[in-house]
Amino acid sequence: MLILLRSAWKSLARNNTVRVIKSLHSQAFSSKYLLFTNMGISCVLGAVGDVLEQNYEIYEGELKQWNPTRSLHMGISGLSVGVVCHYWYQYLDTRLPSRTFKVVLQKIFLDQVVGSPIYITCFFITMGLLERKSNREILDEMGEKAWKLYVAEWVVWPVAQFINFYWLPTRYRIFYDNIVSLGYDVFTSHVKHTNS
């Protein structure tokens, strides 16, 4: 009898947990909260990417200890880029609503040629403002480092964006983008915080 009650309790707990998760998922990815969900995901994973990069730098002896301000700045830059991505993907899907092979290739091309430079610019401007750099310093850093990120964008994103634009609904684009981007965020942090 006790085993039966335990089994019933576990089943009830699982069902409630699943119900709660489904409810949270529905709310988070609803049109009402999608921007906030995308901002939160982008912020957290931007910071996590930097934490991973800093741990690697500590391991390699390039950094003595973790710099929480740096991770906070990377998180905030992730948030700003996440907002841009949110509206960019909505724009692309409004202007090119189909999922045919031709349309997906057009979206990938536009994302690489228009979207990527905007994301990278947004990243460097946000970081420069957080680091209290002058306009000249921000432009100099962009001139020195942005091309490295742009080349990496062409290596990583066309294939990832094919999956994103062909199979995923708009509401999951930033979530997927950020999962793929976690590795890219480590690289972004490396490029940003390495002196040339």
NORJOZI-V217228 format. One record per backbone hydrogen bond with DSSP energy under -0.5 kcal/mol. NH is the residue of the N-H (numbers start at 0). CO is the residue of the C=O. Records with the same first field share a line. If there is no record, write none. Layout:
NH=CO  CO
This chain:
4=0
5=1
6=2
7=3
8=4
9=5
10=6
11=7
12=8
13=9
14=10
15=11
16=12
17=13
18=14
19=15
20=16
21=17
22=18
23=19
24=20
25=21
26=22
27=23
28=24
29=26
32=29
33=29
36=32
37=33
38=34
39=35
40=36
41=37
42=38
43=39
44=40
45=41
46=42
47=43
48=44
49=45
50=46
51=47
52=48
53=49
54=50
55=51
56=52
57=53
58=54
59=55
60=57
61=56
62=56
67=65
70=66
71=67
72=68
73=69
74=70
75=71
76=72
77=73
78=74
79=75
80=76
81=77
82=78
83=79
84=80
85=81
86=82
87=83
88=84
89=85
90=86
91=87
92=88
93=89
94=90
95=91
103=99
104=100
105=101
106=102
107=103
108=104
109=105
110=106
111=107
112=108
113=109
114=109
115=110
117=113
118=114
119=115
120=116
121=117
122=118
123=119
124=120
125=121
126=122
127=123
128=124
129=125
130=126
131=128
132=127
137=133
138=134
139=135
140=136
141=137
142=138
143=139
144=140
145=141
147=144
148=144
149=145
150=146
151=147
152=148
153=149
154=150
155=151
156=152
159=155
160=156
161=157
162=158
163=159
164=160
165=161
166=162
167=162  163
171=168
172=169
175=171
176=172
177=173
178=174
179=175
180=176
181=177  178
182=179
183=179
184=180
185=181
186=182
187=183
188=184
189=185
190=186
191=187
192=188
193=189  190
194=192
